[in-house]
Amino acid sequence: MSYQALYRAYRPNTLEGLVRQEHIVKILTNQIETGRIGHAYLFCGPRGTGKTSTAKIFAKAINCLHPKNGSPCGECEACRALADPSNLDVTEIDAASNNGVNEMRDLREKVQYPPVACRYKVYIVDEVHMLSDSAFNALLKTLEEPPAHAVFILATTEPHKLPATILSRCMRFDFKLIPQADIEEHLKKIFKELGKEYEDEAVAAIARAGAGSMRDSLSVADICISYSRGKLTYKDVNEVLGGADFYDVAKLGECVLSENASDALTETEKVIASGKGVGVLAKDVLNFLNQCTVAKTCRNGEQLLNLPFEMFAEVKRIADAADARKLLRACEIFADVETSLRYSTSPRIVFETALVRACLPEADADAVALSRRLDILESKLKSGAYAPPQSGAAPRAQAAEIPRMAEQPAEEDDPFAGNARNARPQPPRMGEEPPSEEFFAGTPDVLSAPKRAEKVNALAPEKRRAAFGYFMRSLRKNVKNGVLFTMCQDLEPSFEGDTFVLSTPSEVIYRSLNREEHRKSVQLALQDIGITDFDIRLKGAKKDPLQEDIETLKKNFPDTEIEIK
């Protein structure tokens, strides 16, 4: 064959030719220069990052008579011998097809023979994780006590599948994904050598398609060169990859974030009608939403995304106009879509359903959707576009009573008749953060009664009836614990002298509130409103008489240490 694929033709021949694997190059170079060659190496990492190429270079370098900077010279007798494919001193084994115990036994027998023309006999075992358990056992003894002339290089993309006994006998080198900018630079060098004209957007698209793999990027570039006889354009690359046009995807993403379901479905029909697959479109939309998230949250978003200026400007414009909650919710929805499409017989229906869900959060039942519905309702109430229906005099009288209850104490015998629980919105569910200040902004309950500049003294006679409300607001302000806030909202408050008693019929809540961290949080919230003495009790349980006596002694003799024997 006269033609070689780009990933073969431009495979590096020296350690310096490896792209962005400096940590590995430095170690291997030092070992070659000092002669400290190990007997077993493990090269692991994602595909297309240079594992097999590094293994071949290293095999030549350790046998080279005159290595240059840790790389083979290519001119000495050993280098010329290893350039011959029929050479027996460097053996490549594909473990995917030679994964049985018989192949490893054969290797164990052949390794005993010395090299023919080189210093070391090197065995490169690719995809070593494919070996069977019995084959690993057969290889283990050889790795443990190899001949002095034998060097094993194991390569794999899944090191977690290797037995610990194999891993412990190898020097492990982890190859990293190659950054997109480095792939672009390498591709441009190759295109210049080939005399191929290109657009920067086209090279960037190829590098993104490679997803950190140089081999995948070169394979895509090979196809694109064959497709385009003239200048390689972004449109050509997009046609080869089967993806939708960036600006079509951007328009679709903008429709989603602006909650325009009609235009979103129209854009979807246009893209699919042009021949693009639903799976590819879903992936492109998710990628665009992720780009918007990065552009909105990171100051150096342009550097992180590494997009052409025009594309980044479009992403930035849409991201700045979008609400962060909508953006994150849309990302979550389309991330699930990509998984669902693998098992669906109607991929378009799955995609369009997700599209409508993302465009109409008020029609969904998740937390973000409910928050959106509350925002809409609050905006209508503030603008006067909506007012709750009132019929008869009773509702009006009740509405007029609420502000008065917040301004002055009630006259009922029950000191907690105006408890905040009767007037405040529903607290958060277990595990959620407590509501924000804005959540209580329009609620005329006792939580908003004291002014911010005023120091609350809940022990004052006129404030005691509202003490629980002050406590809950202080807890929300000082302790960011949604679980604790939820547990406290059903407590039954009372006063015994200056002691604030919080009672609960639930033994689980009682035990939880008496844990050291929760009790300290409650104490902190109470101290903020001027209450120093408090007690958490299990409703219906009798108090220990001894404990009562101890507490009485402590109150009467605060400076005396009381020891119980």
N, C-alpha and C positions, 0 to 999 in steps of 0.2 A: 504493500500500500504506500502510495506516494504522499497522501495527506494524513496528517495526524490531528486529532482533536486538540483544541487549545489547551485543555488542562494537562495533556500529555506533552505537547510541544513546549509549554512554558513551565514545566515542572522544575523546581529549583535544583541545582546541582551542588550548591554550597550551603553551609549553615547561614551565611549572611543573606542568602536569597530568601529565607523564610520570612514571611510577613507577620509582624507583631507577635513573635514568640521569643522575645529577647531573654526572658528568664530561663528558658530551656537551652537556648543557644549558648548562653554564658556558662552554664554548668557543664554541658557536653564539651565545649571548647577547653575549659580548664582541665577536664579529665583527660582529654586527648593530649594536651600539652604536657601534663605531669605524668602521664602513663598510668593513672589510677582508673583502670577500666574494670567495671563491675561485670559479674557473670550473668545477671538477669535484669532487664529493664522492662517497665510497663509504661507504654504510651497510651493515655486515655484522653478522651475529649470528644466534642461534636464532630460530625463528618465533615470532610473537606477542609480541615484546619492544618493539615500537614503531617499527620502521624506517620503514614507509610513513607512519605518522601524523606522525613527526618531519619527514619530507620535505615533507609537505603544509603543516605549520605553518611550516617554514622558508621555503617558497616564498611564503607569504602575508606573512611577517614582513619579508623583504627588499624586498617591493614596498609595504609599508604606509607611509603618509605620517607616521603618528604612533605608532611602536611603543612598547609599554609593557613595560619589563624584558625586551626581546628578543622579545616576543610581539606578534602583530598586534592592533590595537585593535578591529577588527571593525566600525568605524563610518565610517572614511574612504571616499573614493570608490574607491580601489584595492581595499580589503577587500570592499566591496559588489560590485565587478566580478568579483573572484575567487570570490565565493560563487555566482555563476551557473555551472552545469555546462557551459554552452556557451562559456565563455570560452576564447580561443585562446592566451592568454599562459602558461598552465600546462598542459602536456600530459603525461598519464600513458601510458606504453607498457608493455604486458605482453610481456616478451622471450620468454616461453614459447611464445606463439602468433605473435609477430612477430620471429622469430629469423633471418630470411634477409638476404642482402646487399641485396636490393632495398628493404626497409624502412629500412635504415640509410642507403642512398643518398638515399632520399626525405627522411629526417630531415636529412641533410647539406645538402640544397637548401633546405629550409624554415627552417633555423636562420639563414640569412642575412637573412631579413626581420626588421625591427625589431618590438618588441612593439606591440600595438594600444593598450592603455590603461594599461599598467604600466611600471615602470622596467626590469625584467628579464623575459626570456623563459626559463622554467624547464622543463626536460625531466626527468621522473621515470621512469627505466627500472627496472622491477621484475623480479626474477629474472634479472638481467643475465647470470648464468653460463650461461644457456640459449642465448645467441647462438652462431651458428656461427663458425668461424675466419674465413671471408670477411667476415662481418658485423662481427667485431671489427676487422678490418683497415680496413673502410670507416669505422668509428667513430673509429679511432685518430687520423687526420689532423685531424678536427674537435676532438677532445679536446686535441690538441697546440697548435692555433692557432685557438681559437674566437673568434667575434665578441665584442665588449665587452659586449653586452647579453645573452649566453647563459650560463646556468648549468645544468650537468648534475648530477643526483643519481642515482647508481646504487645499487640495493639488491639484496642477495643473502644467502642463507643459506650459500653455499659459495664463499667468496672464493678458496680454493685452486685453483678451476677457471678463474680469470681469468688471462689472459696477463700476464706481468710488465710489458709495455709499457703496459698499461692501468692496472695498480696504481700504477706510478711516476708517473702523471700525475693522480692523485686524492688528495685528503685523506681518509685512512681513519679511520672511527669504528667501534669495536667495541662493539656492544650486549651487555649482560650479561643472563643469566637473572635473573628477578625472584625474590627470596627468598619462601619460603612465607608468612612472617609478614606481608609487605607485601601479598601477594595476598589473604590473609584480611582484612586491614584494609580494602582497597579493596572487596572483596565485601560486607563488613558495611555500608559506607557506601551501596552501591547498594541492598541489601536494605532499609535504613531508608528510603531515598527512595521505594522501591516499596511500603513498608508491609508487607513480607513478614517474618513471624516465622520464627525459625530456631534451631537448636541449634548450639552452638559446634563440636561434633564433626562436624556436617554440613558446615559451612563449611571446617573443616580437611580433610575428605575431598575436597571439591571442589578446594581449593588443591593438595593432593597430586596429584590427577589431572591438573591443569594442568602439572605438572612444570616450573615456572618460566616458563610462557607465560601471559600475561594473557589473550590472545585465547582460548586453549583453555579456560582456567578460566571465562571468561564464557560460552562455548558450553555447557559442562557445566552451569553455573548456570542457563542459559536452559532447558535440558531438565528440570532438577530442579524449577524453578518450575512448569513445565507439568504435571509429574507429580503434585506435591503441592499441593493446593488450600488446605490448612490450614497448620499449622506444618511447616517443612521439617526433617525428622529425619535422623539418621544412617542409619537403616534405609532411608529413601526414596532417599538418595544411593547407598547400596550396591546397591539394586535397579536403579537407573538405570545404574550403571557395570557391573553384572554381576559384581561381585566377591563373594567369600565374606565372611561375617561375621568381624570382627576376632577375636573370642574363639574362633570355630571354627578359624581359622588358627593362633591362639596355642596351642590345645590340640594341634593337629597338630604344630606345631613343638616343643612340649614332649615329645611322644611320640618324635619323632626324636632329640632331644638326650638323652633318658633311655633310648634304645635299645630301645624297646618297639615292635617291628615289627607285632605283632598289633593293638594299639590304633591305630597309625598308619594301617593299611589300613582299619580300621573307620571311622575319622574321614573318610578319603578317600571311602569309599563314601557316607557320610552327606552330605558336601558336594556330591559329583557328583549324587547323587539329587535334591538340591534344585534342580538345573538349572544349576549353575555349570560353565563350561567348564574342561577340563584345563589349557589354556594360561593362563587367568586364575588358576587355582589355583596353578600352578607359579610364576607371577610374584608372587602374594601371599605364598607360603611363602618365596621368596627375599628379598622385601622384609622380612618378619618376622625372618628369620635375620640380615639385615644390621642391623636395629634392635637385635637382641640383642647383636651384635658391638659396636656403638657404645655401648650402655648398659654393657657389661662393661668396655670399655677406656678410655672417656672420663669424666673427672670431671664435665664439663658436658654429659653425654649428654642430659639433659632439655631443655636449650636447643637442642642440635643437632637432635634428633628433632622437637621442637615438637609433641609429642603431648598430648592431654588427660591430666589427672592420672591417671585410672583406668587408661587404656591404658598409660601409661608405667610405672605401678606393676606391671602384669602383665608387661610386657616385662622390667623390672628383676628381678622375682622369678625368672623362667625363666632369664635370663642369668646371674644369680649362682649358680644351682644347676648350670649347665652347665660342662663342661670346655672350656677354650679351644681345644684341639686338635680336639675333636669339632665345635665350632662352626664353625671355619674350614673343616674338611673338608666339612661339610654345605653351607656357602656355595658351595664350589667345585663340588660335585656338582650342586646345583640351578642354578647359573649355566650349566653345560654342558647341563642339561636344557632350558632355555629355547631354546638354539640347536638342539638335536636335534629338538624338537617341530615346528619349521618344515618339516622334510623327512620327517617320519614319517607313515605311514599308520595307525599304531596308537598314538596319543598317550598313551592311558591306560596301556598296557603300559610305555611308556618312562618315564612318571612313577612308576608303582608299582615298577618295577625300581630306579630311582634312590632311591626311598623306602626300600626294603629295604637297599640298599647303605649308605645313611646310617645306618640303624638297626643294622646288623650289620657293624661295621668289621673284625671278626676274620675275616669271610668274604671280604674283599677282599685285594688283593695290593700296595696302595700302601704308602708309608713310614709313614703315620699308622696304617693298619690293622695293620701289623707291630708298630709301637710299642705299640698297644693289646693285641695278643696277648702281648707281652712283659710288659706291666703285669699282665695276668691271671695269667700263669705265675708271676711274682715274688710276687704276693699269695698264691697257693696254696702256694708254697714256704715263705713266711714263716709262714703260719698252720698249716703241717703237714698241709694237706689233700691234698698230693700229694708223693710221694717217688719218686725214680728207682728203677726195678727193679734189684735186685742178685741175682746168681746165682753161687754158688761163692765161693771164697776170694780169687781173683785181683782182682776189682773192689774188695773191701774192703781188701786190702793196698795197692792202688794209691791208694785214697782216703785211707788213713792216711799214705801217703808224701808226699802233696802238701803238707800243713802243715809237715812236717819239712823239706822242700826250701826253704820260705820262711824257716825259722828258722835253719838252719845250712848252710854250704857243702857241696856234694856232693864225693865223693871221686874222681870220674872224672877221667881225663886231660884230657878236653875241658873247658876252663874255662867254656863256654857251654852245657853240657848242660842246665842248668836255665833256659834262656832263656825270657823272658816270653812269647815267641810260642807256646810249647807249652801254656801254661796260661791265657792271657787270652782273652776273647771276641773274635769276629771284628771287626776294625776297620771303620770306615765305608767306604762306596764312594766313588769319586772324586767330588769336588765337595761332599761332605757335611761337616758339622761333626764334630769329634772327639767321642767319647762323653763323657757327663757323669761326675762323680764317683760318682753313684748307680749308673751302669752297671757299675762295677768293685767296688761295695760288697760283694757277696757272693762275690767271686773270691779264693781264697787263693793268689795268685801273688806274685812278687817285686815287683810294682808297689805292693802295699800293705805290703811288709815294713818299710820305715823308718817311724818315727813322725813326725808332722808337726812336732813341736817339735825333732826331731833334724836336725842339719846333715849331709847326706849327703856323704861323701868316697869317690867311686867308685874312686879310685886306691889306697885301702887294700887290702892283700892279701886280706883276708876279704870285701871288697865287689866285687872285680873280676869275679867270675863272674856277678854280678847287675847289672853296669854297664849293659848294654843295657836291662834292665827299668827301671832308674832313669832312663836317658836318655829312654825313651818316655813315662814319666810326667811328667818335666820338660817334654818337648816339648808334651804335651797341656795342661799347666798354664800354660805361658808363651807358647805360640804358638797362636792360634786359627785354624789353617789346616788344614782337613780334607784337602786335596790333599797337602800336605807330610807330614802324619801317615800317610797311606795309602802314600806312596812309601817312607817310612822303615821301615815294618813288615816288609819283606822284605830289609832289609840284613843282611849277614853281618859281625858284629863280631869284632874281635881286638885284641890289644895288641902293640905293638912298643916295648918299654921303657915309657915313660910316654905314648906316642902311641897314641891310640884310633883304630883304623882301621875304617872302614865301607866294605864292598865290595859291589858289585852287578854282576851279569852283564848288566844292561840298559844299553845306551849312552844311551837316552833319559833314564832316571832319573839316570844319571851326569851328563849335561849339565845337567839341570834342577837337581839338588842343588848343582852348582857355580856356579849363577847367584848373583849377589851377594846378593839378598834372601833366598834360601833358605839359603845358606851362613851368613849372619848369624844366621838363626833357629836353625840347628843349633848354631852357636857359643854362642848365648845359653842354649840348653837344656843344653849340656854344662858351661858355666861354673857353672850352678846346682848341679851335682853334683860340682864340684871338678876337672873335666877342662879343661885349657887347650890342650893340643896334640892335634889330630886331623887326620885325612886321609880324604878320600873318593876311593875308587879304583874303577876299572873292572876287574872280575874277569877275570884272564887276560891283561891288558895289562902289559907290562914297564915298570918305572919307569925314567925317564930317569936315567942315571948322573950327568950334570951336575947335575940337580935334587937328587939325593941328596947330592952334594958340597956344594951350596949350603946345603941344610938342615943338614948337619953343621957347616959353618962358622958358621951363624947360632946353633946351639946352643952351640958352643964359645966364640964371641965375640959375645955378645948385645948389647954396647954399641958394636959396630963396624959402620959402614955398609959394606955389600958391594956393589960396582959391577961388573957384568959387561960387558966390552967385546969 
